[in-house]
Amino acid sequence: MSTLQEFSSAANIPSFLVSYVLLPFAMGFRQAFSAVSSAREKTEHTVSLTFSEIYAGVFMNNAMGLAIFLLLVYIRDLSWNVSTEVLAILIICTAMGLFASFSNKIPFWACIFVYLLYPISLLLMYFLTEVLGWS
């Protein structure tokens, strides 16, 4: 965490932008590039599999990260100051999970919606913290 803060100060970039935009982009770029390049066949089946792979990766990353985080908070009896982040993750993961559970083929419009879930989650966190005053 301190490395991210030092990087954001040295680069004159807000720490929020580094933590929630640049770092996830850098971490997921290789997987997304691999998935998109495999979809160049442009058949409905390969594109659907590509989006399913991306959705599964995002869901598992968020679910595992959240589970490990909550387990550490419980085991170490740490104070709880992350309600907004956990709520945003649960809402987005639930939306993605429900959508993926009820569809065999993923239409293109759904992909646009799912890609918009990340900015929606950032707006949700902003709304919960800045407007409603949650911590």
N, CA, C and O atoms as a GROMACS GRO file, in nm:
protein
  540
    1MET      N    1   0.082  -0.119   0.000
    1MET     CA    2   0.000   0.000   0.000
    1MET      C    3   0.087   0.125   0.000
    1MET      O    4   0.057   0.222  -0.069
    2SER      N    5   0.193   0.121   0.078
    2SER     CA    6   0.280   0.240   0.082
    2SER      C    7   0.350   0.262  -0.052
    2SER      O    8   0.375   0.376  -0.090
    3THR      N    9   0.380   0.154  -0.123
    3THR     CA   10   0.441   0.167  -0.255
    3THR      C   11   0.346   0.238  -0.351
    3THR      O   12   0.388   0.323  -0.429
    4LEU      N   13   0.218   0.202  -0.345
    4LEU     CA   14   0.120   0.269  -0.430
    4LEU      C   15   0.107   0.416  -0.396
    4LEU      O   16   0.094   0.500  -0.485
    5GLN      N   17   0.110   0.448  -0.267
    5GLN     CA   18   0.101   0.588  -0.226
    5GLN      C   19   0.224   0.666  -0.271
    5GLN      O   20   0.213   0.780  -0.315
    6GLU      N   21   0.342   0.603  -0.259
    6GLU     CA   22   0.464   0.670  -0.303
    6GLU      C   23   0.462   0.690  -0.455
    6GLU      O   24   0.501   0.796  -0.504
    7PHE      N   25   0.415   0.588  -0.527
    7PHE     CA   26   0.407   0.601  -0.673
    7PHE      C   27   0.311   0.713  -0.712
    7PHE      O   28   0.342   0.793  -0.801
    8SER      N   29   0.195   0.719  -0.648
    8SER     CA   30   0.097   0.822  -0.683
    8SER      C   31   0.149   0.961  -0.650
    8SER      O   32   0.123   1.055  -0.725
    9SER      N   33   0.223   0.977  -0.541
    9SER     CA   34   0.279   1.109  -0.510
    9SER      C   35   0.390   1.146  -0.608
    9SER      O   36   0.398   1.260  -0.652
   10ALA      N   37   0.476   1.048  -0.643
   10ALA     CA   38   0.587   1.077  -0.735
   10ALA      C   39   0.536   1.110  -0.875
   10ALA      O   40   0.593   1.194  -0.943
   11ALA      N   41   0.427   1.044  -0.917
   11ALA     CA   42   0.374   1.065  -1.052
   11ALA      C   43   0.268   1.176  -1.055
   11ALA      O   44   0.214   1.207  -1.162
   12ASN      N   45   0.238   1.235  -0.940
   12ASN     CA   46   0.134   1.338  -0.929
   12ASN      C   47   0.000   1.288  -0.982
   12ASN      O   48  -0.070   1.360  -1.053
   13ILE      N   49  -0.035   1.165  -0.947
   13ILE     CA   50  -0.162   1.104  -0.984
   13ILE      C   51  -0.237   1.076  -0.854
   13ILE      O   52  -0.177   1.026  -0.758
   14PRO      N   53  -0.365   1.107  -0.847
   14PRO     CA   54  -0.440   1.078  -0.724
   14PRO      C   55  -0.433   0.929  -0.688
   14PRO      O   56  -0.441   0.843  -0.775
   15SER      N   57  -0.419   0.900  -0.559
   15SER     CA   58  -0.405   0.761  -0.514
   15SER      C   59  -0.530   0.679  -0.548
   15SER      O   60  -0.519   0.559  -0.572
   16PHE      N   61  -0.646   0.743  -0.550
   16PHE     CA   62  -0.769   0.673  -0.590
   16PHE      C   63  -0.756   0.620  -0.732
   16PHE      O   64  -0.793   0.505  -0.760
   17LEU      N   65  -0.705   0.702  -0.823
   17LEU     CA   66  -0.689   0.663  -0.962
   17LEU      C   67  -0.588   0.549  -0.976
   17LEU      O   68  -0.609   0.456  -1.054
   18VAL      N   69  -0.480   0.555  -0.901
   18VAL     CA   70  -0.378   0.449  -0.907
   18VAL      C   71  -0.436   0.318  -0.853
   18VAL      O   72  -0.420   0.214  -0.916
   19SER      N   73  -0.503   0.323  -0.739
   19SER     CA   74  -0.553   0.202  -0.674
   19SER      C   75  -0.668   0.137  -0.750
   19SER      O   76  -0.674   0.015  -0.759
   20TYR      N   77  -0.758   0.218  -0.803
   20TYR     CA   78  -0.880   0.162  -0.860
   20TYR      C   79  -0.886   0.162  -1.013
   20TYR      O   80  -0.979   0.104  -1.070
   21VAL      N   81  -0.790   0.224  -1.080
   21VAL     CA   82  -0.792   0.224  -1.227
   21VAL      C   83  -0.662   0.167  -1.283
   21VAL      O   84  -0.665   0.068  -1.357
   22LEU      N   85  -0.549   0.229  -1.250
   22LEU     CA   86  -0.422   0.186  -1.310
   22LEU      C   87  -0.380   0.046  -1.266
   22LEU      O   88  -0.342  -0.036  -1.350
   23LEU      N   89  -0.386   0.018  -1.137
   23LEU     CA   90  -0.344  -0.114  -1.088
   23LEU      C   91  -0.432  -0.227  -1.141
   23LEU      O   92  -0.377  -0.327  -1.189
   24PRO      N   93  -0.565  -0.217  -1.136
   24PRO     CA   94  -0.646  -0.326  -1.195
   24PRO      C   95  -0.624  -0.341  -1.346
   24PRO      O   96  -0.624  -0.452  -1.397
   25PHE      N   97  -0.604  -0.230  -1.416
   25PHE     CA   98  -0.577  -0.238  -1.559
   25PHE      C   99  -0.447  -0.312  -1.585
   25PHE      O  100  -0.440  -0.399  -1.672
   26ALA      N  101  -0.343  -0.278  -1.510
   26ALA     CA  102  -0.213  -0.344  -1.527
   26ALA      C  103  -0.220  -0.492  -1.491
   26ALA      O  104  -0.157  -0.575  -1.558
   27MET      N  105  -0.292  -0.526  -1.388
   27MET     CA  106  -0.301  -0.666  -1.343
   27MET      C  107  -0.382  -0.751  -1.441
   27MET      O  108  -0.350  -0.868  -1.461
   28GLY      N  109  -0.485  -0.695  -1.501
   28GLY     CA  110  -0.572  -0.774  -1.587
   28GLY      C  111  -0.545  -0.761  -1.736
   28GLY      O  112  -0.612  -0.825  -1.816
   29PHE      N  113  -0.448  -0.678  -1.773
   29PHE     CA  114  -0.424  -0.653  -1.915
   29PHE      C  115  -0.382  -0.779  -1.989
   29PHE      O  116  -0.433  -0.806  -2.098
   30ARG      N  117  -0.292  -0.856  -1.932
   30ARG     CA  118  -0.243  -0.976  -2.000
   30ARG      C  119  -0.355  -1.077  -2.024
   30ARG      O  120  -0.368  -1.131  -2.134
   31GLN      N  121  -0.436  -1.100  -1.923
   31GLN     CA  122  -0.547  -1.195  -1.937
   31GLN      C  123  -0.649  -1.144  -2.038
   31GLN      O  124  -0.696  -1.220  -2.122
   32ALA      N  125  -0.682  -1.017  -2.032
   32ALA     CA  126  -0.780  -0.962  -2.126
   32ALA      C  127  -0.726  -0.963  -2.268
   32ALA      O  128  -0.800  -0.994  -2.361
   33PHE      N  129  -0.600  -0.930  -2.287
   33PHE     CA  130  -0.541  -0.931  -2.419
   33PHE      C  131  -0.539  -1.072  -2.476
   33PHE      O  132  -0.566  -1.092  -2.594
   34SER      N  133  -0.506  -1.170  -2.393
   34SER     CA  134  -0.506  -1.309  -2.437
   34SER      C  135  -0.646  -1.355  -2.476
   34SER      O  136  -0.664  -1.423  -2.577
   35ALA      N  137  -0.744  -1.318  -2.396
   35ALA     CA  138  -0.882  -1.360  -2.424
   35ALA      C  139  -0.935  -1.294  -2.551
   35ALA      O  140  -1.000  -1.360  -2.632
   36VAL      N  141  -0.906  -1.166  -2.568
   36VAL     CA  142  -0.956  -1.096  -2.686
   36VAL      C  143  -0.886  -1.146  -2.813
   36VAL      O  144  -0.950  -1.159  -2.917
   37SER      N  145  -0.758  -1.174  -2.804
   37SER     CA  146  -0.688  -1.223  -2.923
   37SER      C  147  -0.736  -1.362  -2.962
   37SER      O  148  -0.731  -1.398  -3.080
   38SER      N  149  -0.781  -1.441  -2.865
   38SER     CA  150  -0.835  -1.574  -2.900
   38SER      C  151  -0.973  -1.564  -2.964
   38SER      O  152  -1.018  -1.658  -3.028
   39ALA      N  153  -1.039  -1.451  -2.948
   39ALA     CA  154  -1.172  -1.432  -3.006
   39ALA      C  155  -1.167  -1.378  -3.148
   39ALA      O  156  -1.270  -1.340  -3.203
   40ARG      N  157  -1.050  -1.372  -3.206
   40ARG     CA  158  -1.039  -1.318  -3.340
   40ARG      C  159  -1.107  -1.405  -3.445
   40ARG      O  160  -1.129  -1.360  -3.557
   41GLU      N  161  -1.139  -1.527  -3.409
   41GLU     CA  162  -1.211  -1.613  -3.504
   41GLU      C  163  -1.349  -1.557  -3.535
   41GLU      O  164  -1.407  -1.587  -3.639
   42LYS      N  165  -1.401  -1.478  -3.445
   42LYS     CA  166  -1.529  -1.407  -3.460
   42LYS      C  167  -1.649  -1.498  -3.481
   42LYS      O  168  -1.747  -1.459  -3.545
   43THR      N  169  -1.642  -1.618  -3.427
   43THR     CA  170  -1.762  -1.700  -3.426
   43THR      C  171  -1.836  -1.672  -3.296
   43THR      O  172  -1.775  -1.631  -3.197
   44GLU      N  173  -1.964  -1.695  -3.297
   44GLU     CA  174  -2.045  -1.667  -3.178
   44GLU      C  175  -1.996  -1.749  -3.059
   44GLU      O  176  -1.996  -1.701  -2.946
   45HIS      N  177  -1.956  -1.872  -3.085
   45HIS     CA  178  -1.912  -1.961  -2.978
   45HIS      C  179  -1.782  -1.911  -2.914
   45HIS      O  180  -1.772  -1.907  -2.792
   46THR      N  181  -1.683  -1.874  -2.995
   46THR     CA  182  -1.554  -1.830  -2.938
   46THR      C  183  -1.567  -1.696  -2.867
   46THR      O  184  -1.502  -1.675  -2.764
   47VAL      N  185  -1.647  -1.608  -2.918
   47VAL     CA  186  -1.666  -1.479  -2.851
   47VAL      C  187  -1.737  -1.499  -2.718
   47VAL      O  188  -1.701  -1.437  -2.619
   48SER      N  189  -1.839  -1.586  -2.716
   48SER     CA  190  -1.909  -1.614  -2.593
   48SER      C  191  -1.815  -1.678  -2.490
   48SER      O  192  -1.821  -1.644  -2.372
   49LEU      N  193  -1.730  -1.769  -2.535
   49LEU     CA  194  -1.634  -1.830  -2.444
   49LEU      C  195  -1.533  -1.728  -2.392
   49LEU      O  196  -1.492  -1.735  -2.276
   50THR      N  197  -1.494  -1.636  -2.476
   50THR     CA  198  -1.400  -1.532  -2.435
   50THR      C  199  -1.459  -1.445  -2.325
   50THR      O  200  -1.395  -1.419  -2.223
   51PHE      N  201  -1.582  -1.401  -2.346
   51PHE     CA  202  -1.646  -1.319  -2.243
   51PHE      C  203  -1.672  -1.399  -2.116
   51PHE      O  204  -1.660  -1.346  -2.006
   52SER      N  205  -1.706  -1.525  -2.129
   52SER     CA  206  -1.724  -1.610  -2.012
   52SER      C  207  -1.594  -1.623  -1.934
   52SER      O  208  -1.595  -1.621  -1.811
   53GLU      N  209  -1.483  -1.636  -2.005
   53GLU     CA  210  -1.353  -1.646  -1.939
   53GLU      C  211  -1.320  -1.517  -1.863
   53GLU      O  212  -1.270  -1.522  -1.751
   54ILE      N  213  -1.348  -1.405  -1.924
   54ILE     CA  214  -1.321  -1.277  -1.858
   54ILE      C  215  -1.410  -1.262  -1.735
   54ILE      O  216  -1.363  -1.222  -1.629
   55TYR      N  217  -1.540  -1.294  -1.749
   55TYR     CA  218  -1.632  -1.282  -1.636
   55TYR      C  219  -1.590  -1.373  -1.523
   55TYR      O  220  -1.592  -1.332  -1.407
   56ALA      N  221  -1.552  -1.497  -1.556
   56ALA     CA  222  -1.511  -1.592  -1.452
   56ALA      C  223  -1.386  -1.542  -1.380
   56ALA      O  224  -1.376  -1.553  -1.258
   57GLY      N  225  -1.290  -1.488  -1.456
   57GLY     CA  226  -1.169  -1.436  -1.394
   57GLY      C  227  -1.197  -1.321  -1.299
   57GLY      O  228  -1.143  -1.316  -1.189
   58VAL      N  229  -1.279  -1.228  -1.343
   58VAL     CA  230  -1.314  -1.113  -1.259
   58VAL      C  231  -1.390  -1.158  -1.135
   58VAL      O  232  -1.361  -1.113  -1.024
   59PHE      N  233  -1.486  -1.246  -1.154
   59PHE     CA  234  -1.567  -1.292  -1.041
   59PHE      C  235  -1.480  -1.366  -0.939
   59PHE      O  236  -1.488  -1.339  -0.820
   60MET      N  237  -1.396  -1.459  -0.987
   60MET     CA  238  -1.312  -1.536  -0.895
   60MET      C  239  -1.210  -1.446  -0.826
   60MET      O  240  -1.183  -1.465  -0.708
   61ASN      N  241  -1.154  -1.351  -0.896
   61ASN     CA  242  -1.058  -1.260  -0.836
   61ASN      C  243  -1.125  -1.181  -0.723
   61ASN      O  244  -1.069  -1.170  -0.614
   62ASN      N  245  -1.242  -1.126  -0.750
   62ASN     CA  246  -1.313  -1.049  -0.647
   62ASN      C  247  -1.361  -1.136  -0.533
   62ASN      O  248  -1.347  -1.098  -0.417
   63ALA      N  249  -1.417  -1.252  -0.564
   63ALA     CA  250  -1.469  -1.339  -0.460
   63ALA      C  251  -1.357  -1.392  -0.370
   63ALA      O  252  -1.370  -1.394  -0.248
   64MET      N  253  -1.247  -1.436  -0.431
   64MET     CA  254  -1.136  -1.487  -0.351
   64MET      C  255  -1.070  -1.375  -0.270
   64MET      O  256  -1.037  -1.395  -0.153
   65GLY      N  257  -1.051  -1.261  -0.331
   65GLY     CA  258  -0.992  -1.148  -0.258
   65GLY      C  259  -1.079  -1.107  -0.140
   65GLY      O  260  -1.028  -1.080  -0.032
   66LEU      N  261  -1.209  -1.103  -0.162
   66LEU     CA  262  -1.301  -1.066  -0.055
   66LEU      C  263  -1.302  -1.171   0.055
   66LEU      O  264  -1.302  -1.138   0.174
   67ALA      N  265  -1.304  -1.298   0.017
   67ALA     CA  266  -1.307  -1.406   0.117
   67ALA      C  267  -1.180  -1.405   0.202
   67ALA      O  268  -1.187  -1.419   0.324
   68ILE      N  269  -1.066  -1.389   0.139
   68ILE     CA  270  -0.939  -1.385   0.215
   68ILE      C  271  -0.934  -1.263   0.305
   68ILE      O  272  -0.891  -1.271   0.420
   69PHE      N  273  -0.979  -1.150   0.252
   69PHE     CA  274  -0.980  -1.028   0.332
   69PHE      C  275  -1.071  -1.043   0.455
   69PHE      O  276  -1.031  -1.010   0.567
   70LEU      N  277  -1.192  -1.093   0.434
   70LEU     CA  278  -1.285  -1.109   0.546
   70LEU      C  279  -1.235  -1.212   0.646
   70LEU      O  280  -1.256  -1.196   0.767
   71LEU      N  281  -1.169  -1.316   0.597
   71LEU     CA  282  -1.112  -1.416   0.686
   71LEU      C  283  -1.002  -1.356   0.773
   71LEU      O  284  -0.996  -1.383   0.893
   72LEU      N  285  -0.916  -1.274   0.714
   72LEU     CA  286  -0.812  -1.207   0.792
   72LEU      C  287  -0.870  -1.111   0.895
   72LEU      O  288  -0.821  -1.102   1.008
   73VAL      N  289  -0.973  -1.038   0.856
   73VAL     CA  290  -1.038  -0.947   0.951
   73VAL      C  291  -1.095  -1.025   1.068
   73VAL      O  292  -1.083  -0.983   1.183
   74TYR      N  293  -1.157  -1.140   1.039
   74TYR     CA  294  -1.217  -1.221   1.145
   74TYR      C  295  -1.111  -1.286   1.233
   74TYR      O  296  -1.121  -1.281   1.356
   75ILE      N  297  -1.009  -1.347   1.173
   75ILE     CA  298  -0.907  -1.420   1.250
   75ILE      C  299  -0.826  -1.324   1.338
   75ILE      O  300  -0.800  -1.354   1.454
   76ARG      N  301  -0.787  -1.212   1.284
   76ARG     CA  302  -0.703  -1.117   1.357
   76ARG      C  303  -0.784  -1.019   1.441
   76ARG      O  304  -0.728  -0.935   1.511
   77ASP      N  305  -0.916  -1.030   1.434
   77ASP     CA  306  -1.007  -0.943   1.509
   77ASP      C  307  -0.975  -0.795   1.482
   77ASP      O  308  -0.960  -0.715   1.575
   78LEU      N  309  -0.964  -0.762   1.354
   78LEU     CA  310  -0.932  -0.626   1.313
   78LEU      C  311  -1.057  -0.539   1.312
   78LEU      O  312  -1.169  -0.590   1.306
   79SER      N  313  -1.037  -0.409   1.318
   79SER     CA  314  -1.152  -0.319   1.311
   79SER      C  315  -1.206  -0.316   1.169
   79SER      O  316  -1.132  -0.338   1.072
   80TRP      N  317  -1.334  -0.290   1.158
   80TRP     CA  318  -1.404  -0.295   1.029
   80TRP      C  319  -1.429  -0.154   0.980
   80TRP      O  320  -1.512  -0.082   1.036
   81ASN      N  321  -1.357  -0.114   0.874
   81ASN     CA  322  -1.373   0.021   0.820
   81ASN      C  323  -1.393   0.020   0.668
   81ASN      O  324  -1.364   0.120   0.602
   82VAL      N  325  -1.442  -0.088   0.613
   82VAL     CA  326  -1.448  -0.101   0.468
   82VAL      C  327  -1.587  -0.144   0.420
   82VAL      O  328  -1.598  -0.222   0.326
   83SER      N  329  -1.689  -0.095   0.481
   83SER     CA  330  -1.824  -0.135   0.444
   83SER      C  331  -1.860  -0.099   0.300
   83SER      O  332  -1.924  -0.179   0.231
   84THR      N  333  -1.819   0.018   0.254
   84THR     CA  334  -1.854   0.060   0.118
   84THR      C  335  -1.788  -0.027   0.013
   84THR      O  336  -1.851  -0.065  -0.086
   85GLU      N  337  -1.660  -0.060   0.034
   85GLU     CA  338  -1.589  -0.142  -0.063
   85GLU      C  339  -1.648  -0.281  -0.071
   85GLU      O  340  -1.667  -0.335  -0.180
   86VAL      N  341  -1.678  -0.339   0.045
   86VAL     CA  342  -1.735  -0.474   0.048
   86VAL      C  343  -1.874  -0.474  -0.014
   86VAL      O  344  -1.908  -0.566  -0.088
   87LEU      N  345  -1.954  -0.372   0.014
   87LEU     CA  346  -2.087  -0.364  -0.045
   87LEU      C  347  -2.079  -0.350  -0.197
   87LEU      O  348  -2.156  -0.414  -0.268
   88ALA      N  349  -1.987  -0.268  -0.246
   88ALA     CA  350  -1.972  -0.252  -0.392
   88ALA      C  351  -1.930  -0.384  -0.456
   88ALA      O  352  -1.983  -0.421  -0.561
   89ILE      N  353  -1.836  -0.454  -0.395
   89ILE     CA  354  -1.792  -0.584  -0.450
   89ILE      C  355  -1.906  -0.684  -0.449
   89ILE      O  356  -1.927  -0.755  -0.547
   90LEU      N  357  -1.980  -0.690  -0.341
   90LEU     CA  358  -2.093  -0.785  -0.334
   90LEU      C  359  -2.200  -0.753  -0.438
   90LEU      O  360  -2.254  -0.845  -0.500
   91ILE      N  361  -2.232  -0.628  -0.458
   91ILE     CA  362  -2.334  -0.591  -0.556
   91ILE      C  363  -2.289  -0.627  -0.697
   91ILE      O  364  -2.366  -0.685  -0.774
   92ILE      N  365  -2.166  -0.592  -0.732
   92ILE     CA  366  -2.115  -0.619  -0.867
   92ILE      C  367  -2.100  -0.769  -0.890
   92ILE      O  368  -2.139  -0.819  -0.995
   93CYS      N  369  -2.045  -0.841  -0.793
   93CYS     CA  370  -2.029  -0.986  -0.809
   93CYS      C  371  -2.164  -1.056  -0.819
   93CYS      O  372  -2.180  -1.151  -0.896
   94THR      N  373  -2.261  -1.011  -0.743
   94THR     CA  374  -2.394  -1.069  -0.750
   94THR      C  375  -2.458  -1.042  -0.887
   94THR      O  376  -2.518  -1.131  -0.947
   95ALA      N  377  -2.444  -0.920  -0.936
   95ALA     CA  378  -2.499  -0.887  -1.068
   95ALA      C  379  -2.434  -0.972  -1.177
   95ALA      O  380  -2.503  -1.026  -1.263
   96MET      N  381  -2.302  -0.983  -1.173
   96MET     CA  382  -2.232  -1.064  -1.273
   96MET      C  383  -2.268  -1.211  -1.260
   96MET      O  384  -2.292  -1.279  -1.360
   97GLY      N  385  -2.270  -1.260  -1.138
   97GLY     CA  386  -2.301  -1.401  -1.116
   97GLY      C  387  -2.441  -1.438  -1.160
   97GLY      O  388  -2.460  -1.542  -1.222
   98LEU      N  389  -2.538  -1.354  -1.129
   98LEU     CA  390  -2.675  -1.381  -1.171
   98LEU      C  391  -2.689  -1.377  -1.322
   98LEU      O  392  -2.756  -1.461  -1.382
   99PHE      N  393  -2.624  -1.278  -1.383
   99PHE     CA  394  -2.633  -1.266  -1.527
   99PHE      C  395  -2.570  -1.387  -1.596
   99PHE      O  396  -2.627  -1.444  -1.689
  100ALA      N  397  -2.452  -1.427  -1.549
  100ALA     CA  398  -2.383  -1.539  -1.612
  100ALA      C  399  -2.452  -1.672  -1.584
  100ALA      O  400  -2.442  -1.765  -1.664
  101SER      N  401  -2.523  -1.682  -1.474
  101SER     CA  402  -2.590  -1.807  -1.439
  101SER      C  403  -2.711  -1.836  -1.528
  101SER      O  404  -2.745  -1.952  -1.551
  102PHE      N  405  -2.774  -1.732  -1.577
  102PHE     CA  406  -2.899  -1.750  -1.651
  102PHE      C  407  -2.883  -1.737  -1.802
  102PHE      O  408  -2.983  -1.724  -1.873
  103SER      N  409  -2.759  -1.740  -1.852
  103SER     CA  410  -2.743  -1.730  -1.997
  103SER      C  411  -2.637  -1.828  -2.046
  103SER      O  412  -2.530  -1.840  -1.988
  104ASN      N  413  -2.670  -1.898  -2.154
  104ASN     CA  414  -2.575  -1.989  -2.217
  104ASN      C  415  -2.489  -1.918  -2.319
  104ASN      O  416  -2.369  -1.945  -2.331
  105LYS      N  417  -2.549  -1.827  -2.394
  105LYS     CA  418  -2.477  -1.745  -2.489
  105LYS      C  419  -2.485  -1.602  -2.441
  105LYS      O  420  -2.589  -1.554  -2.396
  106ILE      N  421  -2.374  -1.535  -2.451
  106ILE     CA  422  -2.368  -1.398  -2.401
  106ILE      C  423  -2.378  -1.302  -2.519
  106ILE      O  424  -2.288  -1.297  -2.602
  107PRO      N  425  -2.487  -1.225  -2.526
  107PRO     CA  426  -2.502  -1.130  -2.636
  107PRO      C  427  -2.407  -1.011  -2.618
  107PRO      O  428  -2.360  -0.985  -2.508
  108PHE      N  429  -2.381  -0.942  -2.726
  108PHE     CA  430  -2.286  -0.831  -2.723
  108PHE      C  431  -2.331  -0.719  -2.630
  108PHE      O  432  -2.248  -0.660  -2.561
  109TRP      N  433  -2.460  -0.689  -2.626
  109TRP     CA  434  -2.508  -0.581  -2.540
  109TRP      C  435  -2.478  -0.611  -2.394
  109TRP      O  436  -2.456  -0.520  -2.315
  110ALA      N  437  -2.478  -0.738  -2.359
  110ALA     CA  438  -2.448  -0.777  -2.221
  110ALA      C  439  -2.303  -0.748  -2.186
  110ALA      O  440  -2.271  -0.712  -2.073
  111CYS      N  441  -2.216  -0.764  -2.284
  111CYS     CA  442  -2.074  -0.737  -2.262
  111CYS      C  443  -2.052  -0.590  -2.231
  111CYS      O  444  -1.971  -0.555  -2.145
  112ILE      N  445  -2.122  -0.505  -2.301
  112ILE     CA  446  -2.111  -0.361  -2.276
  112ILE      C  447  -2.159  -0.330  -2.134
  112ILE      O  448  -2.096  -0.252  -2.063
  113PHE      N  449  -2.270  -0.392  -2.094
  113PHE     CA  450  -2.322  -0.372  -1.959
  113PHE      C  451  -2.221  -0.419  -1.854
  113PHE      O  452  -2.198  -0.350  -1.755
  114VAL      N  453  -2.163  -0.535  -1.876
  114VAL     CA  454  -2.069  -0.589  -1.778
  114VAL      C  455  -1.943  -0.504  -1.770
  114VAL      O  456  -1.891  -0.482  -1.660
  115TYR      N  457  -1.895  -0.455  -1.882
  115TYR     CA  458  -1.778  -0.367  -1.878
  115TYR      C  459  -1.811  -0.235  -1.808
  115TYR      O  460  -1.722  -0.173  -1.750
  116LEU      N  461  -1.934  -0.193  -1.813
  116LEU     CA  462  -1.974  -0.072  -1.744
  116LEU      C  463  -1.991  -0.092  -1.593
  116LEU      O  464  -2.003   0.005  -1.519
  117LEU      N  465  -1.993  -0.218  -1.549
  117LEU     CA  466  -2.008  -0.242  -1.406
  117LEU      C  467  -1.892  -0.186  -1.324
  117LEU      O  468  -1.911  -0.144  -1.210
  118TYR      N  469  -1.772  -0.184  -1.382
  118TYR     CA  470  -1.658  -0.129  -1.307
  118TYR      C  471  -1.674   0.021  -1.282
  118TYR      O  472  -1.662   0.064  -1.167
  119PRO      N  473  -1.700   0.102  -1.385
  119PRO     CA  474  -1.724   0.244  -1.354
  119PRO      C  475  -1.846   0.263  -1.265
  119PRO      O  476  -1.850   0.356  -1.184
  120ILE      N  477  -1.946   0.177  -1.281
  120ILE     CA  478  -2.064   0.186  -1.195
  120ILE      C  479  -2.026   0.160  -1.049
  120ILE      O  480  -2.075   0.227  -0.959
  121SER      N  481  -1.936   0.062  -1.027
  121SER     CA  482  -1.893   0.033  -0.890
  121SER      C  483  -1.814   0.150  -0.832
  121SER      O  484  -1.827   0.180  -0.713
  122LEU      N  485  -1.734   0.217  -0.914
  122LEU     CA  486  -1.662   0.335  -0.865
  122LEU      C  487  -1.758   0.447  -0.829
  122LEU      O  488  -1.741   0.514  -0.728
  123LEU      N  489  -1.859   0.466  -0.913
  123LEU     CA  490  -1.960   0.568  -0.882
  123LEU      C  491  -2.039   0.531  -0.757
  123LEU      O  492  -2.074   0.618  -0.677
  124LEU      N  493  -2.067   0.402  -0.740
  124LEU     CA  494  -2.137   0.356  -0.620
  124LEU      C  495  -2.054   0.384  -0.496
  124LEU      O  496  -2.106   0.432  -0.395
  125MET      N  497  -1.924   0.355  -0.504
  125MET     CA  498  -1.837   0.383  -0.389
  125MET      C  499  -1.829   0.533  -0.362
  125MET      O  500  -1.831   0.575  -0.246
  126TYR      N  501  -1.821   0.613  -0.466
  126TYR     CA  502  -1.818   0.758  -0.448
  126TYR      C  503  -1.948   0.806  -0.383
  126TYR      O  504  -1.945   0.887  -0.290
  127PHE      N  505  -2.060   0.755  -0.432
  127PHE     CA  506  -2.190   0.794  -0.378
  127PHE      C  507  -2.202   0.756  -0.230
  127PHE      O  508  -2.248   0.835  -0.148
  128LEU      N  509  -2.161   0.632  -0.198
  128LEU     CA  510  -2.173   0.586  -0.061
  128LEU      C  511  -2.081   0.662   0.034
  128LEU      O  512  -2.119   0.692   0.147
  129THR      N  513  -1.959   0.693  -0.010
  129THR     CA  514  -1.864   0.759   0.079
  129THR      C  515  -1.884   0.910   0.086
  129THR      O  516  -1.884   0.968   0.194
  130GLU      N  517  -1.902   0.973  -0.029
  130GLU     CA  518  -1.906   1.120  -0.032
  130GLU      C  519  -2.046   1.176  -0.007
  130GLU      O  520  -2.062   1.275   0.064
  131VAL      N  521  -2.148   1.112  -0.065
  131VAL     CA  522  -2.284   1.165  -0.050
  131VAL      C  523  -2.349   1.116   0.078
  131VAL      O  524  -2.405   1.195   0.155
  132LEU      N  525  -2.342   0.985   0.102
  132LEU     CA  526  -2.406   0.930   0.221
  132LEU      C  527  -2.316   0.930   0.345
  132LEU      O  528  -2.365   0.914   0.457
  133GLY      N  529  -2.186   0.949   0.325
  133GLY     CA  530  -2.093   0.957   0.439
  133GLY      C  531  -2.056   0.824   0.502
  133GLY      O  532  -2.014   0.822   0.617
  134TRP      N  533  -2.070   0.714   0.430
  134TRP     CA  534  -2.027   0.585   0.483
  134TRP      C  535  -1.876   0.579   0.488
  134TRP      O  536  -1.806   0.654   0.419
  135SER      N  537  -1.826   0.490   0.571
  135SER     CA  538  -1.682   0.470   0.576
  135SER      C  539  -1.647   0.326   0.549
  135SER      O  540  -1.529   0.290   0.549
   0.00000   0.00000   0.00000
